[in-house]
Amino acid sequence: MHDLHAAARRCLEAADPAEKVRLTFDTWQALQQGLLQPDAASPDALPIGLPGRPGRPRLVSPRDLSQRGLGSPEGRAALVHAIAHIEFNAIDLAWDAVYRFRGKPDAYYRDWASCANDEARHFTMLSGRLAELGHAYGDFDAHNGLWDMAEKTAHSDTARMALVPRVLEARGLDVTPGMMERLRKQGDERTVAILEVILREEVAHVAAGTRWFHHCCERDGIEPEATFAQLLADYMNGSLRGPFNLDARREAGFSESELAWLGTLG
């Protein structure tokens, strides 16, 4: 197989987490070795649907998720599971960006394949931590919010680049430092060390979203900051709220005027 789009689809369709991770690592390595490339003759992307997933975790509404404190091992395991679920979804989000949007520069596909590889490594680290805490992926309920946004933006690379990396993934930049501090107070340095790696690498993922969002805006002759604000209004219905990790967002390509505007959102 030499077609990167087809390889991305195989990763998307894999339902077993270990298989999805293995295929992701293999696909990234093959791309680095020059064995894969986007093929203009590849069949058009299929209409978006659910990617391959295991039978568990059970997916519920976010409001139906149990809230557990971090003072117990069960509560810490539930938090690690929630982050692992985000990273598992992020593997599919990155591969869908490779599979669905065609005719992009090679650097675009390399960025998102690299992102998928990072997310698979994050998921592996968190799965290992879950095992240390006596649990496995699927033991706790989860929600489908990340993939819901993938479906809503499947028709538009501009909307996808704006709203998945620069909104949903960027929330991780905002909330992870607080989670790390709470875990430190519980003496859970092993989980903190994993989150430090994830936070550092997620900055680069959000930066890739910024880079390719600007690319789309330049292609279409539209102003990025006004477009970003309009997309937030159209898709997020005013639900984005602070506090925001301004330093991390700045590093990920948010302009000073964008950061000032985000500060007005509350």
LINQUIFEN-V841790 format. One record per residue. N is the residue number from 0. RES is the residue in three letters. OMEGA is omega in radians with two decimals (NA if undefined). Layout:
# LINQUIFEN-V841790
N,RES,OMEGA / N,RES,OMEGA
This chain:
# LINQUIFEN-V841790
0,MET,-3.13 / 1,HIS,-3.05 / 2,ASP,-3.13 / 3,LEU,3.14 / 4,HIS,3.12 / 5,ALA,3.10 / 6,ALA,3.10 / 7,ALA,3.12 / 8,ARG,3.11 / 9,ARG,3.11 / 10,CYS,3.12 / 11,LEU,-3.01 / 12,GLU,-3.13 / 13,ALA,-3.08 / 14,ALA,-3.13 / 15,ASP,-3.09 / 16,PRO,-3.13 / 17,ALA,3.12 / 18,GLU,3.11 / 19,LYS,3.12 / 20,VAL,-3.13 / 21,ARG,3.13 / 22,LEU,3.13 / 23,THR,3.12 / 24,PHE,-3.12 / 25,ASP,-3.11 / 26,THR,3.11 / 27,TRP,3.13 / 28,GLN,3.13 / 29,ALA,3.10 / 30,LEU,3.13 / 31,GLN,-3.11 / 32,GLN,3.14 / 33,GLY,-3.11 / 34,LEU,3.13 / 35,LEU,3.02 / 36,GLN,3.07 / 37,PRO,-3.05 / 38,ASP,-3.14 / 39,ALA,-3.14 / 40,ALA,3.14 / 41,SER,3.09 / 42,PRO,3.12 / 43,ASP,3.10 / 44,ALA,3.06 / 45,LEU,3.02 / 46,PRO,-3.05 / 47,ILE,3.05 / 48,GLY,3.12 / 49,LEU,3.04 / 50,PRO,3.08 / 51,GLY,-3.11 / 52,ARG,3.04 / 53,PRO,3.14 / 54,GLY,3.09 / 55,ARG,0.28 / 56,PRO,2.99 / 57,ARG,-3.12 / 58,LEU,-3.11 / 59,VAL,3.04 / 60,SER,3.11 / 61,PRO,-3.11 / 62,ARG,-3.14 / 63,ASP,3.12 / 64,LEU,3.11 / 65,SER,3.09 / 66,GLN,-3.12 / 67,ARG,3.09 / 68,GLY,-3.11 / 69,LEU,-3.12 / 70,GLY,3.14 / 71,SER,3.06 / 72,PRO,3.12 / 73,GLU,3.13 / 74,GLY,3.11 / 75,ARG,3.09 / 76,ALA,3.13 / 77,ALA,3.10 / 78,LEU,3.12 / 79,VAL,3.12 / 80,HIS,-3.14 / 81,ALA,3.12 / 82,ILE,3.09 / 83,ALA,3.12 / 84,HIS,3.08 / 85,ILE,-3.11 / 86,GLU,3.10 / 87,PHE,3.08 / 88,ASN,-3.10 / 89,ALA,3.03 / 90,ILE,-3.12 / 91,ASP,3.12 / 92,LEU,3.14 / 93,ALA,-3.14 / 94,TRP,3.09 / 95,ASP,3.07 / 96,ALA,3.08 / 97,VAL,-3.04 / 98,TYR,-2.90 / 99,ARG,-2.97 / 100,PHE,-2.98 / 101,ARG,3.07 / 102,GLY,-3.12 / 103,LYS,3.00 / 104,PRO,3.13 / 105,ASP,-3.12 / 106,ALA,3.10 / 107,TYR,-3.09 / 108,TYR,3.11 / 109,ARG,3.12 / 110,ASP,-3.03 / 111,TRP,3.00 / 112,ALA,3.06 / 113,SER,3.10 / 114,CYS,3.11 / 115,ALA,3.13 / 116,ASN,3.09 / 117,ASP,-3.09 / 118,GLU,3.11 / 119,ALA,3.09 / 120,ARG,3.08 / 121,HIS,-3.14 / 122,PHE,3.14 / 123,THR,3.12 / 124,MET,-3.12 / 125,LEU,3.09 / 126,SER,3.08 / 127,GLY,3.10 / 128,ARG,3.08 / 129,LEU,3.14 / 130,ALA,3.10 / 131,GLU,3.14 / 132,LEU,3.06 / 133,GLY,-3.10 / 134,HIS,3.11 / 135,ALA,3.08 / 136,TYR,-3.07 / 137,GLY,-3.09 / 138,ASP,-3.12 / 139,PHE,3.06 / 140,ASP,3.13 / 141,ALA,3.12 / 142,HIS,-2.98 / 143,ASN,-3.01 / 144,GLY,-3.12 / 145,LEU,-3.11 / 146,TRP,3.04 / 147,ASP,-3.14 / 148,MET,3.06 / 149,ALA,3.14 / 150,GLU,-3.12 / 151,LYS,-3.06 / 152,THR,-3.07 / 153,ALA,-3.09 / 154,HIS,-2.96 / 155,SER,3.07 / 156,ASP,3.12 / 157,THR,3.13 / 158,ALA,-3.14 / 159,ARG,-3.11 / 160,MET,-3.14 / 161,ALA,-2.86 / 162,LEU,3.11 / 163,VAL,3.13 / 164,PRO,-2.98 / 165,ARG,3.08 / 166,VAL,-3.03 / 167,LEU,3.13 / 168,GLU,3.12 / 169,ALA,3.06 / 170,ARG,3.07 / 171,GLY,3.08 / 172,LEU,-3.10 / 173,ASP,-2.95 / 174,VAL,-3.06 / 175,THR,3.12 / 176,PRO,3.11 / 177,GLY,3.09 / 178,MET,3.14 / 179,MET,3.14 / 180,GLU,3.13 / 181,ARG,3.14 / 182,LEU,3.08 / 183,ARG,3.13 / 184,LYS,3.09 / 185,GLN,3.13 / 186,GLY,-3.08 / 187,ASP,-3.10 / 188,GLU,3.13 / 189,ARG,3.10 / 190,THR,3.12 / 191,VAL,-3.12 / 192,ALA,3.09 / 193,ILE,-3.12 / 194,LEU,3.08 / 195,GLU,3.10 / 196,VAL,-3.10 / 197,ILE,-3.13 / 198,LEU,-3.12 / 199,ARG,-3.06 / 200,GLU,3.12 / 201,GLU,3.06 / 202,VAL,3.14 / 203,ALA,3.12 / 204,HIS,3.10 / 205,VAL,3.10 / 206,ALA,3.08 / 207,ALA,3.08 / 208,GLY,3.10 / 209,THR,-3.10 / 210,ARG,-3.06 / 211,TRP,2.96 / 212,PHE,3.10 / 213,HIS,3.09 / 214,HIS,3.13 / 215,CYS,-3.13 / 216,CYS,3.12 / 217,GLU,3.10 / 218,ARG,-3.05 / 219,ASP,3.11 / 220,GLY,-3.14 / 221,ILE,-3.07 / 222,GLU,-2.98 / 223,PRO,-3.01 / 224,GLU,3.09 / 225,ALA,3.13 / 226,THR,3.12 / 227,PHE,3.13 / 228,ALA,-3.13 / 229,GLN,3.11 / 230,LEU,3.06 / 231,LEU,-3.14 / 232,ALA,-3.07 / 233,ASP,-2.97 / 234,TYR,-3.01 / 235,MET,3.04 / 236,ASN,3.08 / 237,GLY,-3.03 / 238,SER,-3.12 / 239,LEU,-3.12 / 240,ARG,3.09 / 241,GLY,0.07 / 242,PRO,-3.10 / 243,PHE,3.07 / 244,ASN,-2.99 / 245,LEU,-3.13 / 246,ASP,-3.12 / 247,ALA,3.12 / 248,ARG,3.08 / 249,ARG,3.11 / 250,GLU,-3.13 / 251,ALA,2.98 / 252,GLY,3.07 / 253,PHE,3.13 / 254,SER,3.12 / 255,GLU,3.13 / 256,SER,3.07 / 257,GLU,-3.14 / 258,LEU,3.09 / 259,ALA,3.13 / 260,TRP,3.09 / 261,LEU,3.14 / 262,GLY,3.12 / 263,THR,-3.06 / 264,LEU,3.11 / 265,GLY,NA
